[in-house]
Amino acid sequence: MSIRSQDKQTLDYQEGAVQQFVPPLTPATIQRAREGLAAAHELSANNLVHEELLASEAIANGRSALKSAVNNVVLYCDRLSTAFSG
């Protein structure tokens, strides 16, 4: 068996294996894929907008993550100074 015919057999085998797991590429399949991709993009965009709205609300209410972290550090330092001064 020549290398070319062996390569062709391997390619035929791989193609057959792919066809078992991948649906045929039809206009309906392509349309479903486009709709799924659009839905995923929409969901992702909605999640980003929601997260940004929550972050904006937290900042507006003075509860930003940075401010909270700074307050925690200040409280910790106060507790340490109290513990070592008494």
N, CA, C and O of each residue as an XYZ file, in Angstrom:
344
protein
N       0.846     -1.174      0.000
C       0.000      0.000      0.000
C       0.894      1.241      0.000
O       1.812      1.351      0.813
N       0.627      2.151     -0.895
C       1.442      3.358     -0.970
C       1.038      4.334      0.137
O      -0.022      4.214      0.752
N       1.918      5.292      0.362
C       1.645      6.291      1.389
C       0.403      7.095      1.038
O      -0.399      7.419      1.914
N       0.243      7.417     -0.236
C      -0.922      8.207     -0.646
C      -2.224      7.466     -0.393
O      -3.180      8.058      0.109
N      -2.280      6.192     -0.727
C      -3.512      5.440     -0.517
C      -3.770      5.266      0.987
O      -4.921      5.249      1.423
N      -2.687      5.136      1.781
C      -2.846      5.034      3.231
C      -3.374      6.360      3.782
O      -4.246      6.366      4.652
N      -2.855      7.474      3.284
C      -3.339      8.786      3.696
C      -4.809      8.955      3.332
O      -5.588      9.503      4.112
N      -5.188      8.481      2.140
C      -6.578      8.589      1.710
C      -7.480      7.755      2.606
O      -8.576      8.190      2.959
N      -7.028      6.556      2.980
C      -7.824      5.724      3.873
C      -7.990      6.390      5.240
O      -9.070      6.366      5.829
N      -6.911      6.978      5.726
C      -6.974      7.682      7.016
C      -7.937      8.853      6.930
O      -8.749      9.069      7.830
N      -7.843      9.601      5.848
C      -8.731     10.739      5.653
C     -10.179     10.288      5.536
O     -11.064     10.905      6.130
N     -10.437      9.230      4.786
C     -11.797      8.698      4.656
C     -12.330      8.262      6.020
O     -13.491      8.508      6.346
N     -11.471      7.612      6.818
C     -11.882      7.155      8.147
C     -12.226      8.348      9.029
O     -13.251      8.345      9.711
N     -11.368      9.372      9.018
C     -11.607     10.555      9.843
C     -12.880     11.271      9.407
O     -13.664     11.719     10.244
N     -13.079     11.373      8.116
C     -14.276     12.025      7.596
C     -15.527     11.267      8.039
O     -16.521     11.879      8.428
N     -15.477      9.941      7.981
C     -16.602      9.126      8.428
C     -16.873      9.298      9.906
O     -18.028      9.349     10.329
N     -15.799      9.390     10.706
C     -15.952      9.582     12.150
C     -16.577     10.936     12.445
O     -17.434     11.046     13.323
N     -16.162     11.955     11.730
C     -16.718     13.290     11.928
C     -18.197     13.302     11.558
O     -19.000     13.904     12.271
N     -18.568     12.661     10.476
C     -19.957     12.647     10.042
C     -20.867     11.951     11.047
O     -22.065     12.229     11.083
N     -20.326     11.060     11.859
C     -21.127     10.395     12.870
C     -21.532     11.359     13.982
O     -22.601     11.206     14.574
N     -20.700     12.339     14.266
C     -20.925     13.229     15.400
C     -21.362     14.639     15.011
O     -21.905     15.361     15.846
N     -21.144     15.032     13.800
C     -21.473     16.385     13.358
C     -22.655     16.303     12.399
O     -22.626     15.535     11.438
N     -23.704     17.100     12.662
C     -24.846     17.053     11.751
C     -24.458     17.588     10.372
O     -23.493     18.340     10.239
N     -25.210     17.198      9.362
C     -24.890     17.709      8.025
C     -25.037     19.228      7.989
O     -25.891     19.801      8.666
N     -24.211     19.848      7.209
C     -24.218     21.299      7.099
C     -25.267     21.721      6.079
O     -25.020     21.736      4.873
N     -26.435     22.060      6.591
C     -27.541     22.490      5.738
C     -27.851     23.941      6.045
O     -27.380     24.461      7.057
N     -28.634     24.618      5.199
C     -29.021     25.997      5.510
C     -29.724     26.109      6.871
O     -29.536     27.097      7.581
N     -30.531     25.107      7.239
C     -31.210     25.143      8.536
C     -30.211     25.033      9.688
O     -30.365     25.702     10.710
N     -29.185     24.189      9.524
C     -28.151     24.041     10.546
C     -27.387     25.343     10.716
O     -27.107     25.764     11.838
N     -27.054     25.970      9.616
C     -26.336     27.247      9.661
C     -27.197     28.306     10.337
O     -26.697     29.084     11.150
N     -28.484     28.344     10.010
C     -29.387     29.321     10.621
C     -29.493     29.088     12.132
O     -29.473     30.052     12.898
N     -29.605     27.845     12.571
C     -29.668     27.542     14.004
C     -28.378     27.969     14.703
O     -28.412     28.489     15.819
N     -27.254     27.750     14.049
C     -25.968     28.154     14.625
C     -25.906     29.670     14.763
O     -25.441     30.184     15.780
N     -26.370     30.384     13.746
C     -26.381     31.853     13.813
C     -27.299     32.338     14.935
O     -26.948     33.257     15.675
N     -28.467     31.722     15.058
C     -29.399     32.119     16.119
C     -28.818     31.830     17.497
O     -28.964     32.634     18.418
N     -28.157     30.678     17.637
C     -27.526     30.344     18.913
C     -26.417     31.313     19.267
O     -26.287     31.720     20.421
N     -25.623     31.682     18.285
C     -24.546     32.638     18.507
C     -25.105     34.008     18.881
O     -24.592     34.669     19.784
N     -26.158     34.429     18.185
C     -26.783     35.715     18.500
C     -27.352     35.711     19.917
O     -27.216     36.695     20.645
N     -27.987     34.612     20.309
C     -28.545     34.506     21.665
C     -27.426     34.551     22.705
O     -27.570     35.189     23.747
N     -26.319     33.878     22.424
C     -25.187     33.886     23.359
C     -24.603     35.281     23.494
O     -24.274     35.714     24.598
N     -24.473     35.991     22.373
C     -23.962     37.363     22.419
C     -24.919     38.257     23.201
O     -24.487     39.094     23.994
N     -26.216     38.077     22.976
C     -27.210     38.894     23.672
C     -27.160     38.635     25.175
O     -27.200     39.573     25.972
N     -27.073     37.371     25.558
C     -26.993     37.012     26.970
C     -25.734     37.595     27.595
O     -25.778     38.136     28.699
N     -24.621     37.485     26.896
C     -23.362     38.026     27.390
C     -23.451     39.537     27.550
O     -23.007     40.082     28.561
N     -24.018     40.211     26.567
C     -24.168     41.667     26.635
C     -25.091     42.053     27.783
O     -24.816     43.012     28.504
N     -26.189     41.311     27.958
C     -27.102     41.604     29.055
C     -26.414     41.435     30.402
O     -26.618     42.238     31.313
N     -25.597     40.387     30.532
C     -24.867     40.166     31.785
C     -23.879     41.293     32.055
O     -23.748     41.746     33.192
N     -23.186     41.746     31.018
C     -22.243     42.849     31.196
C     -22.958     44.117     31.627
O     -22.490     44.824     32.520
N     -24.089     44.409     30.996
C     -24.859     45.606     31.359
C     -25.335     45.492     32.802
O     -25.251     46.451     33.570
N     -25.839     44.309     33.168
C     -26.322     44.099     34.532
C     -25.194     44.305     35.552
O     -25.393     44.974     36.565
N     -24.020     43.735     35.289
C     -22.886     43.894     36.197
C     -22.468     45.350     36.316
O     -22.160     45.821     37.411
N     -22.454     46.063     35.204
C     -22.067     47.473     35.242
C     -23.094     48.314     35.990
O     -22.732     49.247     36.706
N     -24.374     47.987     35.826
C     -25.404     48.710     36.575
C     -25.250     48.473     38.078
O     -25.381     49.403     38.874
N     -24.974     47.228     38.460
C     -24.767     46.932     39.881
C     -23.547     47.675     40.423
O     -23.585     48.218     41.528
N     -22.471     47.698     39.648
C     -21.258     48.406     40.080
C     -21.516     49.897     40.202
O     -21.063     50.534     41.154
N     -22.246     50.459     39.239
C     -22.574     51.886     39.293
C     -23.445     52.198     40.502
O     -23.261     53.214     41.172
N     -24.393     51.310     40.769
C     -25.265     51.503     41.930
C     -24.464     51.434     43.225
O     -24.692     52.221     44.143
N     -23.532     50.497     43.299
C     -22.706     50.362     44.496
C     -21.850     51.604     44.706
O     -21.707     52.081     45.831
N     -21.290     52.117     43.639
C     -20.469     53.329     43.743
C     -21.338     54.507     44.159
O     -20.946     55.306     45.010
N     -22.519     54.611     43.558
C     -23.424     55.709     43.889
C     -23.867     55.641     45.353
O     -24.098     56.674     45.983
N     -23.983     54.452     45.878
C     -24.391     54.280     47.271
C     -23.212     54.293     48.234
O     -23.389     54.097     49.436
N     -22.020     54.521     47.717
C     -20.843     54.592     48.568
C     -20.363     53.246     49.064
O     -19.669     53.172     50.078
N     -20.721     52.177     48.366
C     -20.313     50.847     48.781
C     -19.395     50.211     47.751
O     -19.473     49.005     47.519
N     -18.562     50.969     47.153
C     -17.685     50.387     46.131
C     -16.746     49.383     46.774
O     -16.453     49.464     47.967
N     -16.292     48.466     45.998
C     -15.398     47.421     46.502
C     -14.117     48.023     47.071
O     -13.613     47.555     48.092
N     -13.595     49.045     46.427
C     -12.367     49.676     46.908
C     -12.599     50.342     48.248
O     -11.792     50.200     49.167
N     -13.703     51.072     48.363
C     -14.009     51.751     49.617
C     -14.208     50.725     50.730
O     -13.745     50.925     51.853
N     -14.880     49.656     50.428
C     -15.096     48.598     51.412
C     -13.768     47.987     51.840
O     -13.557     47.744     53.029
N     -12.881     47.738     50.903
C     -11.575     47.164     51.226
C     -10.762     48.118     52.094
O     -10.121     47.692     53.056
N     -10.787     49.395     51.760
C     -10.056     50.396     52.545
C     -10.623     50.450     53.963
O      -9.869     50.504     54.934
N     -11.942     50.436     54.077
C     -12.563     50.458     55.404
C     -12.156     49.236     56.220
O     -11.903     49.351     57.420
N     -12.090     48.063     55.583
C     -11.671     46.856     56.286
C     -10.232     46.960     56.781
O      -9.921     46.523     57.889
N      -9.366     47.530     55.971
C      -7.967     47.707     56.377
C      -7.879     48.679     57.547
O      -7.132     48.444     58.497
N      -8.627     49.753     57.485
C      -8.623     50.743     58.571
C      -9.113     50.102     59.869
O      -8.507     50.294     60.923
N     -10.195     49.351     59.796
C     -10.713     48.676     60.983
C      -9.684     47.698     61.547
O      -9.496     47.621     62.761
N      -9.026     46.959     60.673
C      -8.012     45.999     61.098
C      -6.859     46.724     61.798
O      -6.388     46.281     62.845
N      -6.419     47.812     61.230
C      -5.326     48.594     61.835
C      -5.746     49.155     63.194
O      -4.955     49.155     64.137
N      -6.976     49.627     63.294
C      -7.487     50.116     64.563
C      -7.488     49.036     65.622
O      -7.098     49.268     66.767
N      -7.934     47.840     65.226
C      -7.953     46.710     66.172
C      -6.538     46.332     66.600
O      -6.304     46.036     67.772
N      -5.602     46.340     65.669
C      -4.221     46.027     66.009
C      -3.641     47.071     66.982
O      -3.003     46.719     67.974
N      -3.867     48.321     66.687
C      -3.323     49.353     67.560
C      -3.950     49.292     68.949
O      -3.271     49.539     69.946
N      -5.242     48.967     69.023
C      -5.914     48.807     70.310
C      -5.340     47.622     71.068
O      -5.101     47.705     72.273
N      -5.119     46.523     70.366
C      -4.590     45.309     71.011
C      -3.194     45.528     71.552
O      -2.869     45.022     72.626
N      -2.347     46.278     70.831
C      -0.974     46.472     71.277
C      -0.809     47.652     72.235
O       0.209     47.758     72.919
N      -1.788     48.522     72.286
C      -1.648     49.681     73.177
C      -2.205     49.398     74.564
O      -1.869     50.104     75.515
N      -3.044     48.387     74.701
C      -3.697     48.112     75.978
C      -3.009     47.075     76.716
O      -3.428     46.719     77.818
